[in-house]
Each structure stands twice: as structure tokens, then as C-alpha cells.
């Protein structure tokens, strides 16, 4: 078995075991965290629905994000830690683009 494959399988096993109790997932929050951890492991990017009135939908750190606007346009936008640099009232989704697996 390839060394990288073994390492990835071990990491995946650790994530799943961490979030399982017996044979049952413990709560929806735990399931969402497990899925998020697995997506990060495989460097998968995904869209996050943005709603200014829901702080949990905001990016957690300063940086450039790929955004989708109400008018259908997509582009890079800067999250400055407290809001979008421009177009804040028209952004509906954002994504942190992750590099492909090596």
C-alpha cells in the first residue's frame, strides 16, 4: 500500500472515530464538524451561504475569498475581519479556495 494512502486512511479513521460514539453520530453539530474535517483532509472547497444577520455564516479570518453575488457574478473579494471590502450587501455565497491535493 502506498505510504500517502496509508497516512490519509489513518487520518480519516481518526476523524471518524473522534466523532462517533458507538455506532451513532453524536448530534448534528458533531456530524457537520466531522464532514468539515474530512473535506479539509481532502482539500475540498465548498460554498458557504452568506447572511450578514447570521454571524456563523461569516468567514472567521482576514483574507481573499471567492464570492457569488445576487446578480450571478463571481469574483475574488477581501474579508477584512469585520465585513467585505466591497459589495457586502450583494454577496450571497463565499468560498475559501484550497489548493489541490498533491
Backbone as CSV, one residue per row, in Angstrom:
resi,resn,N_x,N_y,N_z,CA_x,CA_y,CA_z,C_x,C_y,C_z
1,UNK,0.850,-1.190,0.000,0.000,0.000,0.000,0.890,1.245,0.000
2,UNK,0.517,2.208,-0.794,1.221,3.473,-0.907,1.272,4.186,0.457
3,UNK,2.416,4.769,0.795,2.584,5.444,2.096,1.580,6.580,2.277
4,UNK,1.383,7.418,1.244,0.433,8.528,1.343,-0.990,8.023,1.558
5,UNK,-1.328,6.919,0.894,-2.667,6.352,1.061,-2.860,5.872,2.490
6,UNK,-1.857,5.225,3.054,-1.947,4.759,4.446,-2.117,5.927,5.406
7,UNK,-1.364,6.991,5.190,-1.453,8.173,6.055,-2.848,8.784,5.967
8,UNK,-3.371,8.916,4.744,-4.700,9.503,4.571,-5.767,8.615,5.205
9,UNK,-5.652,7.312,5.041,-6.617,6.400,5.665,-6.572,6.508,7.184
10,UNK,-5.380,6.633,7.745,-5.247,6.779,9.191,-5.889,8.083,9.664
11,UNK,-5.643,9.179,8.936,-6.237,10.466,9.304,-7.756,10.406,9.219
12,UNK,-8.273,9.780,8.173,-9.718,9.647,8.011,-10.302,8.809,9.146
13,UNK,-9.648,7.712,9.495,-10.100,6.865,10.602,-10.131,7.642,11.905
14,UNK,-9.101,8.439,12.170,-9.049,9.232,13.405,-10.195,10.241,13.456
15,UNK,-10.480,10.890,12.332,-11.571,11.876,12.294,-12.904,11.192,12.583
16,UNK,-13.170,10.087,11.902,-14.442,9.392,12.076,-14.578,8.873,13.507
17,UNK,-13.529,8.245,14.042,-13.602,7.716,15.408,-13.803,8.821,16.433
18,UNK,-13.207,9.978,16.175,-13.343,11.108,17.092,-14.787,11.575,17.176
19,UNK,-15.526,11.433,16.097,-16.887,11.957,16.030,-17.963,10.881,16.193
20,UNK,-17.568,9.665,16.435,-18.540,8.589,16.612,-18.561,8.149,18.070
21,UNK,-19.738,7.817,18.550,-19.876,7.231,19.878,-20.646,5.945,19.659
22,UNK,-20.002,4.800,19.861,-20.621,3.535,19.482,-20.738,3.513,17.977
23,UNK,-21.931,3.292,17.491,-22.162,3.291,16.045,-23.033,4.452,15.612
24,UNK,-23.204,5.448,16.478,-24.122,6.543,16.179,-23.391,7.880,16.190
25,UNK,-23.727,8.728,15.229,-23.194,10.083,15.234,-23.821,10.839,16.394
26,UNK,-23.016,11.659,17.049,-23.484,12.394,18.214,-23.887,13.798,17.787
27,UNK,-25.169,13.988,17.495,-25.698,15.309,17.190,-25.332,15.828,15.814
28,UNK,-26.142,16.777,15.319,-25.913,17.372,14.007,-24.667,18.232,13.966
29,UNK,-24.370,18.943,15.081,-23.162,19.772,15.113,-21.921,18.910,14.953
30,UNK,-21.903,17.783,15.621,-20.771,16.874,15.541,-20.644,16.291,14.135
31,UNK,-21.775,15.971,13.512,-21.768,15.448,12.144,-21.224,16.499,11.188
32,UNK,-21.661,17.745,11.335,-21.181,18.827,10.473,-19.679,19.027,10.653
33,UNK,-19.191,18.952,11.889,-17.758,19.114,12.161,-16.974,17.964,11.536
34,UNK,-17.488,16.747,11.641,-16.809,15.594,11.052,-16.716,15.770,9.533
35,UNK,-17.807,16.162,8.903,-17.801,16.353,7.456,-16.827,17.455,7.070
36,UNK,-16.817,18.540,7.837,-15.893,19.637,7.572,-14.440,19.171,7.685
37,UNK,-14.131,18.404,8.732,-12.770,17.886,8.912,-12.360,16.988,7.749
38,UNK,-13.285,16.171,7.264,-12.985,15.275,6.145,-12.756,16.081,4.865
39,UNK,-13.587,17.100,4.623,-13.398,17.933,3.439,-12.053,18.640,3.472
40,UNK,-11.646,19.114,4.646,-10.338,19.760,4.777,-9.231,18.762,4.481
41,UNK,-9.375,17.536,4.977,-8.379,16.496,4.733,-8.166,16.275,3.244
42,UNK,-9.251,16.292,2.474,-9.160,16.065,1.044,-9.047,17.367,0.251
43,UNK,-8.856,18.503,0.945,-8.710,19.810,0.311,-9.859,20.136,-0.631
44,UNK,-11.073,19.930,-0.147,-12.258,20.209,-0.942,-12.781,21.595,-0.566
45,UNK,-13.023,22.413,-1.557,-13.624,23.723,-1.325,-15.132,23.599,-1.491
46,UNK,-15.869,24.393,-0.758,-17.319,24.354,-0.872,-17.894,25.733,-0.580
47,UNK,-19.068,26.013,-1.156,-19.729,27.292,-0.972,-20.386,27.357,0.398
48,UNK,-20.314,28.538,1.011,-20.975,28.802,2.281,-21.999,29.905,2.023
49,UNK,-23.270,29.630,2.347,-24.314,30.645,2.179,-24.026,31.792,3.149
50,UNK,-24.048,33.028,2.641,-23.723,34.197,3.461,-24.974,35.002,3.773
51,UNK,-25.143,35.303,5.049,-26.224,36.173,5.504,-25.639,37.069,6.587
52,UNK,-25.592,38.366,6.329,-24.960,39.304,7.261,-25.554,39.201,8.662
53,UNK,-26.838,38.886,8.751,-27.514,38.811,10.045,-27.206,37.530,10.812
54,UNK,-26.477,36.612,10.198,-26.095,35.355,10.862,-24.569,35.282,10.942
55,UNK,-23.989,35.686,12.089,-22.530,35.707,12.227,-21.847,34.374,11.925
56,UNK,-22.543,33.263,12.134,-21.932,31.958,11.872,-21.688,31.713,10.389
57,UNK,-22.258,32.555,9.510,-22.041,32.393,8.068,-20.898,33.271,7.555
58,UNK,-20.280,34.021,8.434,-19.184,34.910,8.031,-17.844,34.179,8.083
59,UNK,-16.902,34.537,7.207,-15.553,33.964,7.322,-14.961,34.289,8.694
60,UNK,-14.097,33.425,9.188,-13.538,33.622,10.523,-12.209,34.360,10.528
61,UNK,-11.594,34.507,9.365,-10.292,35.180,9.336,-10.168,36.087,8.121
62,UNK,-9.288,37.071,8.242,-8.983,38.004,7.156,-8.453,37.223,5.961
63,UNK,-8.837,37.640,4.757,-8.260,37.024,3.573,-9.104,37.228,2.331
64,UNK,-8.598,36.680,1.221,-9.290,36.721,-0.070,-10.180,35.484,-0.182
65,UNK,-11.412,35.721,-0.609,-12.380,34.643,-0.782,-13.035,34.790,-2.144
66,UNK,-13.446,33.660,-2.696,-14.180,33.651,-3.947,-15.646,33.827,-3.574
67,UNK,-16.328,34.810,-4.152,-17.702,35.121,-3.752,-18.670,35.030,-4.932
68,UNK,-19.916,34.777,-4.603,-21.018,34.763,-5.567,-21.969,35.875,-5.170
69,UNK,-22.377,36.689,-6.138,-23.268,37.817,-5.858,-24.698,37.526,-6.311
70,UNK,-25.631,38.347,-5.835,-27.048,38.208,-6.197,-27.264,38.256,-7.704
71,UNK,-26.439,39.035,-8.407,-26.597,39.167,-9.861,-25.947,38.027,-10.644
72,UNK,-25.399,37.030,-9.933,-24.816,35.867,-10.590,-23.333,35.963,-10.870
73,UNK,-22.744,37.141,-10.657,-21.316,37.302,-10.911,-20.508,36.640,-9.790
74,UNK,-19.327,36.134,-10.132,-18.403,35.564,-9.160,-17.057,36.255,-9.319
75,UNK,-16.379,36.475,-8.205,-15.074,37.143,-8.236,-14.406,37.008,-6.874
76,UNK,-13.167,37.469,-6.807,-12.441,37.484,-5.543,-12.840,38.716,-4.748
77,UNK,-12.954,38.556,-3.454,-13.313,39.657,-2.560,-12.532,39.505,-1.264
78,UNK,-12.198,40.614,-0.647,-11.453,40.585,0.615,-12.393,40.700,1.800
79,UNK,-12.257,39.764,2.732,-12.940,39.845,4.026,-11.942,40.494,4.974
80,UNK,-12.283,41.657,5.531,-11.317,42.401,6.335,-11.400,42.085,7.833
81,UNK,-12.135,41.055,8.178,-12.261,40.665,9.569,-13.578,41.104,10.189
82,UNK,-14.190,42.113,9.583,-15.483,42.564,10.106,-16.514,42.758,8.991
83,UNK,-16.109,42.590,7.767,-17.030,42.738,6.634,-16.284,42.618,5.320
84,UNK,-17.029,42.596,4.226,-16.429,42.538,2.902,-15.930,43.922,2.529
85,UNK,-14.812,43.974,1.837,-14.233,45.256,1.438,-15.176,46.025,0.511
86,UNK,-15.827,45.345,-0.413,-16.774,45.945,-1.353,-17.933,44.974,-1.547
87,UNK,-19.033,45.454,-2.069,-20.158,44.597,-2.463,-20.761,43.773,-1.331
88,UNK,-20.582,44.183,-0.090,-21.040,43.400,1.052,-22.525,43.095,1.060
89,UNK,-23.341,44.011,0.553,-24.780,43.805,0.603,-25.313,42.951,-0.546
90,UNK,-24.460,42.554,-1.481,-24.928,41.736,-2.602,-24.311,40.337,-2.612
91,UNK,-23.427,40.033,-1.671,-22.779,38.723,-1.634,-23.730,37.709,-1.003
92,UNK,-23.927,36.586,-1.704,-24.834,35.542,-1.214,-24.090,34.277,-0.785
93,UNK,-22.914,34.018,-1.371,-22.115,32.842,-1.033,-20.636,33.216,-1.072
94,UNK,-19.839,32.503,-0.294,-18.388,32.677,-0.338,-17.723,31.305,-0.215
95,UNK,-16.479,31.257,-0.651,-15.722,30.015,-0.590,-14.251,30.342,-0.382
96,UNK,-13.614,29.568,0.456,-12.162,29.643,0.595,-11.606,28.568,-0.329
97,UNK,-10.898,28.984,-1.358,-10.373,28.041,-2.336,-9.115,27.402,-1.769
98,UNK,-9.122,26.075,-1.758,-7.988,25.326,-1.214,-7.180,24.740,-2.379
99,UNK,-5.872,24.589,-2.182,-5.050,24.020,-3.256,-5.390,22.548,-3.481
100,UNK,-5.178,22.046,-4.697,-5.482,20.640,-4.964,-4.549,19.726,-4.173
101,UNK,-5.004,18.499,-3.969,-4.180,17.516,-3.265,-2.905,17.263,-4.070
102,UNK,-1.821,17.038,-3.365,-0.574,16.765,-4.081,-0.245,15.291,-4.028
